[in-house]
Amino acid sequence: MHDKTTHFGFKEVAVEEKEQLVEKVFTSVASKYDLMNDIMSVGVHRLWKLHFVGTSGIHEGNRVLDLAGGTGDIAKLLMPVVGETGHVVIGDINQSMLDVGHDRMIDAGFYGRFDCIQMNAEALPFEDCSFDAITMVFGLRNVTNKQQALNEMTRVLKPGGKALVMEFSQVNNELLSKLYDFYSFKILPQIGQWVTGDRNAYQYLVESIRQHPNQETLKDMFERSGMDLCQYENLSGGMVAIHRGYKI
């Protein structure tokens, strides 16, 4: 059951409002989203994503759902892994982001090996047991009801399938945590203003990271969804964590 209010960054908003507010943020930054990720993380997000896909255990012939995959950066990395016999469905709630991803995938020569479908992670438009793997990178924190999204992932996974979620998480070093906070709240929104002209969108993104469940809490949520063998791996001192869960 939804609460009547939920977090949009540090603000409390009505549950039904959050989806539209998140939509507005990502429509605003879609065309510059990956450039901003490069600037914000000094390019490190690319290493995180390479590690994410490289350790995913996804293999040739797999059917993969990449949630919040709008701009296609994870899907592009997955294509050589799933091979000619595999297929990737890019799902995103934001059509502007999907348009960027679709064009990028076509330009990369992947015509016919992927689909782009607008969808809400809380109500996936697929039958039970449809996918070998589900990936979600830097998207779960924007979902209003995260537990419902995890429940849906479990539902549409095939037995033996896996869900892999990479998200910003809780830094586990005090000094690093202070530096991270300073950079996040003082520097990033200003960079967002310079590059995209939208300071507020990046203020929201920073705040949404702080409101996201920490590593152990998210692991518990994976288990509550019905997944087994749930675990997480910290990267960059816990700045980012990869959570994995399996449908036995």
N, C-alpha and C positions, 0 to 999 in steps of 0.2 A: 504494500500500500504506500502511495506517495504521501509525504508530508505536504502541508499546504504551502510551505515555503522551502526554498533550497538556496544553496550558495551560487552566486554568480561573482566569481572572485571573492572579495571580502564583503560584498553586499548580500543582503537577504532579498530574494525576489520570489514572486509567486511561481510555483512549479511550471505552470503552463507558459510563463513568460520566458523561462530560461532558454528553451529551444530556439526561439526567435532571436534572442540576444546573442547566442552563440553563432547562429546563422549569419547575423549581421557582421560579427567580428571577422569570420572567415571569408565572407564575400568581399569585405574591405581589403583584406591582405592577400587574397588568393594569388594574384599575379606575381607578388614579390615574396611569397611565403618561404620558398627554399633559399632565396638569397638572404632573407632575414635569419633563417636557421644557420646558415654559414657564418654570418656576422656574429650572431648571438653566442654561438658555441665555439667560435674561432675555428670552424670546420670540423670540430671533434664529433658532431652529430653523425657525420659520414662514417667515421670509424665505429661508433656505437652501432650503426645500422648494418655495416658489414659484419660485425661480430654477431649481431642478432640473427642475421640470415645464415651466416656460416656455422653457427652452433644450433640451428633450428631442428636439425634432423629431418627436415622436409627433403623429399627425394623425387627422382624422375617419375612422371606419371601421376603425381599427386594433384588433387583438386583442392585449391587453397582459396579461402576467403580472407581478403585483406581489408579489415575494417578501418574506417577513418583514413583510408589510403588515398584520398583525393588526388594529390599531385603525382602519384604513381612512382614515387622514389623507391618504396619497398617492393612494389610489383616489378619494377625493372630489375632489381637485384634477384627476385625470385624466379624470373623467367629462365635463366640458364640452369637453375636448380631443378625446376619441374620438367624442363626439356620439352621437346616437340609433342610428347604425349600427355603432358600436364596442362592444367588450365588454372588461371587466376581470375577470381571475381574481385574487382575493386569496388568496395562499398563505402559510401560517404553520405552524410546527411545534407551536404552542401554541394549544389550543382555547379557552382563556379569553380570549386576545387576539382570536381570530377572532369570538368571541361579541360582544365589544364592537364590533368593526368591522361585523359584520352588522347589528346594531341601529342603528348610526349611519348606515349606507348606506340602510337602509329609511326611517329618519326623514327623511333628506335627499331622499327621493322617487325613488331609483334602482332600485326593484323591477324585476327581470327583466333588468337591464343588467349584472349582475355575479354572480359566484359566489364563495363562501368555501369553500376546500378545505384541510383539514389535510394538510400534506405536509412532507417532509424535502428541503431544497434539494440534498442530495447524491444523491437518487434521485427525480427529478421524474416524476410519474405521467402523462406525456404522450408522444405519439408524436414522432418527429423532425419538425422543421420545422413547429411548431404555432403559433408566435407571431410577430407583427411586431416586438414590443419586449418586453424584460424590464427591470423596475426593481427595485432593492433599496436601501432607505434605512435606514442604521443597523442592519443585520442581519447583514452578512457576517462581522463580527468574532465573532459568536456561533456560527458554523458550525465544526464540528470539523475537517473536511477542506475548506478553502476552495478548493483547486485542483479538487477533484472537483465542487464546486458550480459553479465557472466552466465546467468541462467540460460539465456538464449544461445550463447556460444555452446554450452554443454549440450543443449537440445539438438543443434544442427550438426554437431560433430558425429562422425561415424564411430562405432566402437573401435578402440585402438587409436583414435585420433587425438590431437593435442591442440591446446590453446596456448599462444605465446603472446604476452603483453609486455611491451617495453614502455616505461613511463618514468618521468621525473619522480624522485622519491626523497627520502630523508637522509641528508648528509650526516655521516656518523663521526665527524671530527669537528671539535668545537671551533678551532681557528678557521678551517675551511668553510664551516657553516657561516661564520661571521663575514668572511670575504664574499661568499656566495650571496648572502643577503644584501650586502652593499652593492654588488654588481647588479643583482636582480632589480632592486627597487630604485636605485639612483641612476644607473647607467642604461639599462635595457630600454625603458620606456622612451628615453631621449633618442636612442639609436632608432627605435621604431618610428619616432616622429620624423627623423631625418630621411629614412629610407622609404617609408610608405606613406608618410603624412598622417599617420593615425597613431598617436601616442596612447589613446585610451585602449585600443585593441591589445597593445603589448603590456599595458598596466594590468588588464584582465588576465592575460596569459601568465604573467608572473604570479598574480594572486591565486589563480586556479591551481598552480603547482603547489602552493603552500596549503591549500585546502584538500589536496588529494590524500587518500589513506596512505599511511606509512607501510613499510615492507611487510611487517607481520600482520597488520590489519588486512591488507589486500590478499595475503596468503590465506587467511581465514575466510575471506569472501569467496575465493576460488573453491575452497573446500565445501562451503555452504552451497555452492552451485551444483555440487555433485561430482566434481572432478577429484581424481586421486593422484597420488605421488606429486603433490603440489610442492613447489620449491621456488626459490628466487636466487638470483645472482646479482650482486652489487657491481656497478661499474663506476669508475671515477669517485671513489669514496662514498658511494651511496647517492650521488647526485642523480644517477639513473639506476633503475633496477629492471631486470628481466624476470618476469614471473612465468612459470610454466605449470600447466596442469594437463592431466590425461583423462580421457574417458575410457574406462576399462570395460 
